[in-house]
Amino acid sequence: MKERDDRLLAIREIIENQEIGSQNDLVNKLQERGFVITQATLSRDLRRLNINKVSTGMGYKYILGSPHLYNAALEGDPASKRHRAPVMSVDFSGNFAVIKTRNGYATGLAYDIDMSHSALILGTIAGADTVFAIMREGVSREQAVAFFEALGEY
């Protein structure tokens, strides 16, 4: 179990920090880190992490989270932004929104929030099941909740 968890963490780090266009490229990057896996195992890991392949217009790349949100952000279509990971709850402290998700979904949700380029949100920090979203001064809790509802199932 530890090896799988370490491998999943490595996959997330690689996808978040590098442009990876194929499973073969990802397998090679994992091998550089000491993980030797089959294509089938990698495919299962990608599904488990909610990693999707999207077109960039110049090729493909893997992303964390929903490809629909990624593509909508590129196309500037805020109406189609939906996130597949359910939001469990949203609480507030000052200008911070604390968003609880199912375990493993926070990074994808934070990515989707960041890719929305919303004027309401300054940025995010994600853990395994929690996203901290920093709201701009003057953003009401009602505005923030409406924004998060538009992203996913809240």
SVG drawing of the C-alpha trace seen along z (x, -y; Angstrom):
<svg xmlns="http://www.w3.org/2000/svg" viewBox="-26 -45 42 49">
<polyline fill="none" stroke="black" stroke-width="0.4" points="0.0,0.0 2.8,-2.4 4.4,-1.9 1.1,-2.7 0.5,-5.8 4.1,-7.0 3.5,-6.3 0.2,-8.2 1.8,-11.2 4.6,-11.1 2.1,-11.0 0.3,-14.0 3.5,-16.0 4.6,-15.2 1.2,-16.2 1.0,-19.4 4.6,-20.5 5.2,-19.3 3.5,-19.1 2.9,-15.4 1.4,-14.5 1.3,-10.7 1.2,-7.7 4.6,-6.7 6.1,-10.1 4.5,-9.6 5.8,-6.1 9.3,-7.4 9.1,-10.2 8.0,-7.6 10.9,-5.3 13.2,-8.3 11.8,-8.3 12.2,-4.6 8.7,-3.4 8.4,-0.7 4.8,-0.1 2.7,1.3 0.4,-0.8 -2.6,0.9 -1.5,-0.1 -0.9,-3.7 -4.4,-3.8 -5.9,-2.7 -3.9,-5.3 -4.9,-8.1 -8.6,-7.2 -8.1,-7.0 -6.6,-10.5 -9.2,-11.9 -6.5,-12.8 -7.7,-13.5 -6.1,-14.1 -7.1,-17.3 -6.3,-18.9 -4.2,-22.1 -4.5,-23.0 -0.8,-22.1 -1.1,-18.5 -2.4,-16.9 -1.6,-17.1 -2.8,-15.5 -4.5,-17.6 -6.0,-17.0 -9.7,-17.4 -12.4,-17.8 -11.4,-18.3 -14.7,-20.1 -13.7,-22.8 -10.2,-23.1 -11.6,-23.4 -14.3,-25.9 -11.7,-28.0 -9.6,-28.1 -12.7,-29.0 -13.9,-31.6 -17.2,-29.8 -18.1,-30.3 -21.6,-28.7 -20.2,-25.3 -18.0,-25.0 -19.1,-21.9 -16.9,-19.8 -17.4,-16.1 -16.1,-15.9 -18.8,-16.5 -18.2,-19.3 -19.2,-18.1 -19.3,-21.5 -18.1,-25.1 -17.3,-27.1 -15.9,-30.6 -13.4,-32.5 -12.9,-36.1 -11.8,-36.0 -11.0,-32.3 -13.4,-29.6 -12.7,-26.1 -14.1,-23.6 -14.4,-20.0 -14.5,-17.4 -14.3,-13.6 -10.8,-12.3 -8.6,-12.8 -10.7,-15.4 -9.4,-18.6 -6.5,-19.1 -8.7,-18.8 -11.2,-21.2 -8.5,-23.7 -7.2,-23.4 -10.7,-24.0 -11.2,-27.0 -7.8,-28.5 -8.6,-27.7 -11.9,-29.6 -9.9,-32.8 -12.7,-34.2 -12.4,-37.8 -13.8,-36.6 -10.9,-34.3 -7.3,-35.3 -6.0,-31.7 -6.2,-28.3 -4.3,-25.8 -5.3,-22.1 -4.8,-19.1 -6.3,-15.6 -9.9,-16.6 -9.8,-20.3 -9.3,-23.4 -8.6,-26.8 -9.8,-29.5 -8.8,-33.1 -11.5,-35.5 -10.9,-39.1 -11.9,-41.9 -15.5,-42.7 -16.7,-39.3 -19.7,-38.2 -20.2,-34.7 -23.3,-34.5 -21.3,-35.3 -18.7,-32.8 -21.2,-30.0 -22.9,-30.8 -19.5,-30.5 -18.7,-27.2 -22.2,-25.8 -21.6,-26.7 -18.4,-24.6 -19.9,-21.4 -22.3,-19.5 -22.6,-21.5"/>
</svg>
